[in-house]
């Protein structure tokens, strides 16, 4: 105990007599801690199959901007385009398409702006969120003004954490909360999402583009999966837009490949 006191005596002296330096050291330590925490989160997302993309090696994103062979944008793919494209996928797959919009909301008298995902029913089959309260949208609720929120949203607007059947205002319309899902890492796929609404209520004011993700069956190699989507995409653009080699196909990848490329996963894999 005496030895510890001897060690801490000069430290305490420097803190008292050199406050600016001590504050700088404390602030630097805090920044280091924050950086390490972020780094560990990114590493975990890269190295592990984390929610909601627990099957990241079997989920493939479809480029939502169709480009020609020179890289010029031709159009954004909408739900009709995706249905046509998916008719050319030969495997039994599950896919989801959603539209994102930034909207104004009012909750308990508080105004804010949030990004909302307008989703189909397959969304919850492709992306595996943990359900904490309530339920995912039923078939009937896909025609009703319902909303699913995450934990962070509940903490921000509902201190009592009891939210099922409570209402929020989205763009002046009332939506009933039917479910609460667990938070996921901000760096994970869909990690920025907080609110989900049935696709019927998307106004498509800016555009009708949709982001599409395809979940392939187990026991299929990554090469086979990528080839399946690439062939379907190329057939679609050739048949309907007479484009021989769309550069968009280069963007086709599994979610695991995309995550590793975005966050420098090669470096983490070398360490692992």
PABAKE-220267 format. One record per residue (C-alpha): x, y, z; residue number from 1. Coordinates in steps of 0.5 Angstrom, whole numbers, m for minus. Example, Ala and Ser with C-alpha at 12.3 -4.5 7.8 and 13.67 -1.06 7.14 Angstrom:
# PABAKE-220267
[node [25; m9; 16]; 1]
[node [27; m2; 14]; 2]
END
This chain:
# PABAKE-220267
[node [0; 0; 0]; 1]
[node [6; 5; 2]; 2]
[node [9; 3; m5]; 3]
[node [2; 5; m9]; 4]
[node [2; 12; m5]; 5]
[node [9; 13; m7]; 6]
[node [7; 12; m14]; 7]
[node [1; 16; m14]; 8]
[node [4; 22; m10]; 9]
[node [8; 25; m16]; 10]
[node [2; 24; m21]; 11]
[node [m3; 28; m16]; 12]
[node [2; 33; m15]; 13]
[node [3; 34; m23]; 14]
[node [m5; 34; m24]; 15]
[node [m5; 39; m18]; 16]
[node [0; 44; m21]; 17]
[node [0; 43; m28]; 18]
[node [m8; 42; m30]; 19]
[node [m7; 44; m37]; 20]
[node [m2; 38; m38]; 21]
[node [m6; 33; m34]; 22]
[node [m13; 35; m38]; 23]
[node [m9; 34; m44]; 24]
[node [m7; 27; m42]; 25]
[node [m14; 25; m40]; 26]
[node [m17; 28; m46]; 27]
[node [m12; 24; m50]; 28]
[node [m14; 18; m46]; 29]
[node [m21; 19; m48]; 30]
[node [m20; 19; m55]; 31]
[node [m15; 13; m55]; 32]
[node [m21; 9; m52]; 33]
[node [m26; 12; m57]; 34]
[node [m22; 10; m63]; 35]
[node [m20; 3; m60]; 36]
[node [m28; 2; m59]; 37]
[node [m29; 4; m66]; 38]
[node [m24; m1; m69]; 39]
[node [m26; m7; m65]; 40]
[node [m33; m6; m67]; 41]
[node [m31; m5; m74]; 42]
[node [m26; m12; m73]; 43]
[node [m32; m15; m70]; 44]
[node [m37; m14; m76]; 45]
[node [m32; m16; m81]; 46]
[node [m29; m22; m78]; 47]
[node [m36; m25; m75]; 48]
[node [m43; m26; m79]; 49]
[node [m47; m21; m74]; 50]
[node [m54; m19; m74]; 51]
[node [m57; m17; m78]; 52]
[node [m53; m20; m84]; 53]
[node [m52; m26; m81]; 54]
[node [m52; m30; m87]; 55]
[node [m47; m24; m90]; 56]
[node [m44; m29; m95]; 57]
[node [m50; m31; m98]; 58]
[node [m53; m24; m99]; 59]
[node [m52; m21; m105]; 60]
[node [m54; m13; m107]; 61]
[node [m56; m11; m114]; 62]
[node [m54; m5; m116]; 63]
[node [m59; 0; m116]; 64]
[node [m56; 5; m121]; 65]
[node [m56; 2; m128]; 66]
[node [m50; 4; m132]; 67]
[node [m48; 3; m139]; 68]
[node [m41; 0; m142]; 69]
[node [m38; 7; m141]; 70]
[node [m41; 8; m134]; 71]
[node [m46; 13; m136]; 72]
[node [m52; 13; m131]; 73]
[node [m58; 10; m135]; 74]
[node [m64; 9; m130]; 75]
[node [m65; 7; m123]; 76]
[node [m68; 1; m122]; 77]
[node [m75; 1; m119]; 78]
[node [m80; m5; m116]; 79]
[node [m82; m7; m123]; 80]
[node [m75; m7; m126]; 81]
[node [m73; m12; m120]; 82]
[node [m79; m17; m121]; 83]
[node [m77; m17; m128]; 84]
[node [m69; m18; m127]; 85]
[node [m71; m24; m121]; 86]
[node [m75; m28; m126]; 87]
[node [m68; m29; m129]; 88]
[node [m65; m32; m123]; 89]
[node [m66; m40; m123]; 90]
[node [m65; m41; m116]; 91]
[node [m70; m41; m111]; 92]
[node [m68; m35; m107]; 93]
[node [m71; m30; m102]; 94]
[node [m70; m23; m104]; 95]
[node [m72; m16; m101]; 96]
[node [m73; m9; m104]; 97]
[node [m74; m3; m100]; 98]
[node [m74; 5; m101]; 99]
[node [m71; 10; m97]; 100]
[node [m73; 17; m95]; 101]
[node [m71; 22; m90]; 102]
[node [m78; 25; m87]; 103]
[node [m80; 29; m82]; 104]
[node [m83; 26; m75]; 105]
[node [m86; 28; m69]; 106]
[node [m86; 24; m63]; 107]
[node [m89; 26; m56]; 108]
[node [m89; 33; m59]; 109]
[node [m82; 33; m61]; 110]
[node [m80; 35; m68]; 111]
[node [m74; 31; m71]; 112]
[node [m72; 29; m78]; 113]
[node [m71; 21; m79]; 114]
[node [m69; 16; m85]; 115]
[node [m74; 11; m86]; 116]
[node [m74; 5; m90]; 117]
[node [m80; 3; m94]; 118]
[node [m80; m5; m94]; 119]
[node [m83; m11; m96]; 120]
[node [m85; m17; m92]; 121]
[node [m79; m21; m94]; 122]
[node [m74; m16; m91]; 123]
[node [m74; m19; m84]; 124]
[node [m73; m26; m88]; 125]
[node [m66; m23; m91]; 126]
[node [m64; m19; m85]; 127]
[node [m64; m22; m78]; 128]
[node [m66; m17; m73]; 129]
[node [m67; m19; m66]; 130]
[node [m75; m18; m64]; 131]
[node [m75; m15; m57]; 132]
[node [m82; m13; m57]; 133]
[node [m89; m14; m61]; 134]
[node [m88; m17; m68]; 135]
[node [m86; m16; m75]; 136]
[node [m91; m13; m80]; 137]
[node [m97; m18; m81]; 138]
[node [m100; m19; m88]; 139]
[node [m106; m15; m86]; 140]
[node [m101; m9; m83]; 141]
[node [m97; m9; m90]; 142]
[node [m103; m5; m92]; 143]
[node [m104; m1; m85]; 144]
[node [m100; 5; m83]; 145]
[node [m95; 1; m78]; 146]
[node [m88; 2; m76]; 147]
[node [m83; m2; m73]; 148]
[node [m77; 2; m69]; 149]
[node [m70; 0; m66]; 150]
[node [m68; 1; m59]; 151]
[node [m64; 7; m60]; 152]
[node [m71; 10; m62]; 153]
[node [m74; 8; m56]; 154]
[node [m69; 11; m51]; 155]
[node [m69; 18; m55]; 156]
[node [m77; 19; m55]; 157]
[node [m80; 14; m50]; 158]
[node [m76; 14; m43]; 159]
[node [m81; 9; m40]; 160]
[node [m79; 4; m46]; 161]
[node [m87; 2; m47]; 162]
[node [m88; 3; m54]; 163]
[node [m93; m2; m57]; 164]
[node [m99; 1; m60]; 165]
[node [m96; 8; m59]; 166]
[node [m97; 13; m64]; 167]
[node [m92; 17; m68]; 168]
[node [m93; 23; m74]; 169]
[node [m89; 22; m80]; 170]
[node [m90; 27; m85]; 171]
[node [m97; 29; m82]; 172]
[node [m99; 22; m82]; 173]
[node [m100; 18; m76]; 174]
[node [m97; 11; m75]; 175]
[node [m98; 6; m70]; 176]
[node [m91; 2; m67]; 177]
[node [m92; m5; m68]; 178]
[node [m85; m8; m66]; 179]
[node [m78; m6; m63]; 180]
[node [m72; m9; m66]; 181]
[node [m65; m9; m62]; 182]
[node [m60; m4; m64]; 183]
[node [m54; m7; m69]; 184]
[node [m47; m4; m70]; 185]
[node [m47; 2; m74]; 186]
[node [m42; m1; m78]; 187]
[node [m46; m7; m80]; 188]
[node [m51; m7; m86]; 189]
[node [m57; m4; m85]; 190]
[node [m54; m1; m78]; 191]
[node [m56; 6; m80]; 192]
[node [m64; 4; m80]; 193]
[node [m68; 6; m74]; 194]
[node [m75; 6; m77]; 195]
[node [m79; 1; m82]; 196]
[node [m85; 2; m85]; 197]
[node [m89; m2; m90]; 198]
[node [m87; 0; m97]; 199]
[node [m94; 2; m99]; 200]
[node [m93; 9; m96]; 201]
[node [m87; 11; m100]; 202]
[node [m89; 17; m103]; 203]
[node [m83; 17; m108]; 204]
[node [m83; 24; m108]; 205]
[node [m75; 24; m111]; 206]
[node [m75; 18; m114]; 207]
[node [m77; 11; m114]; 208]
[node [m71; 7; m114]; 209]
[node [m70; 1; m109]; 210]
[node [m64; m2; m106]; 211]
[node [m65; m10; m107]; 212]
[node [m62; m16; m103]; 213]
[node [m62; m23; m105]; 214]
[node [m61; m29; m100]; 215]
[node [m59; m35; m103]; 216]
[node [m59; m42; m100]; 217]
[node [m54; m45; m96]; 218]
[node [m48; m50; m99]; 219]
[node [m47; m45; m105]; 220]
[node [m41; m42; m106]; 221]
[node [m39; m35; m107]; 222]
[node [m37; m36; m114]; 223]
[node [m44; m39; m116]; 224]
[node [m48; m34; m112]; 225]
[node [m44; m28; m116]; 226]
[node [m45; m32; m123]; 227]
[node [m52; m33; m122]; 228]
[node [m54; m25; m120]; 229]
[node [m49; m23; m126]; 230]
[node [m52; m27; m131]; 231]
[node [m59; m25; m129]; 232]
[node [m57; m18; m129]; 233]
[node [m53; m18; m136]; 234]
[node [m59; m21; m139]; 235]
[node [m64; m16; m136]; 236]
[node [m60; m10; m139]; 237]
[node [m58; m13; m145]; 238]
[node [m66; m15; m147]; 239]
[node [m69; m9; m144]; 240]
[node [m64; m3; m145]; 241]
[node [m59; m6; m151]; 242]
[node [m53; m6; m147]; 243]
[node [m48; m11; m148]; 244]
[node [m43; m10; m142]; 245]
[node [m46; m6; m136]; 246]
[node [m40; m3; m132]; 247]
[node [m46; m4; m126]; 248]
[node [m44; m12; m126]; 249]
[node [m38; m10; m123]; 250]
[node [m41; m8; m116]; 251]
[node [m45; m14; m115]; 252]
[node [m42; m17; m109]; 253]
[node [m44; m21; m103]; 254]
[node [m45; m17; m96]; 255]
[node [m39; m20; m93]; 256]
[node [m35; m18; m99]; 257]
[node [m37; m11; m99]; 258]
[node [m36; m10; m92]; 259]
[node [m29; m12; m92]; 260]
[node [m28; m8; m98]; 261]
[node [m31; m2; m95]; 262]
[node [m27; m3; m88]; 263]
[node [m21; m5; m90]; 264]
[node [m22; m12; m88]; 265]
[node [m16; m15; m92]; 266]
[node [m12; m12; m86]; 267]
[node [m16; m15; m81]; 268]
[node [m16; m22; m84]; 269]
[node [m8; m22; m84]; 270]
[node [m8; m20; m77]; 271]
[node [m13; m26; m75]; 272]
END
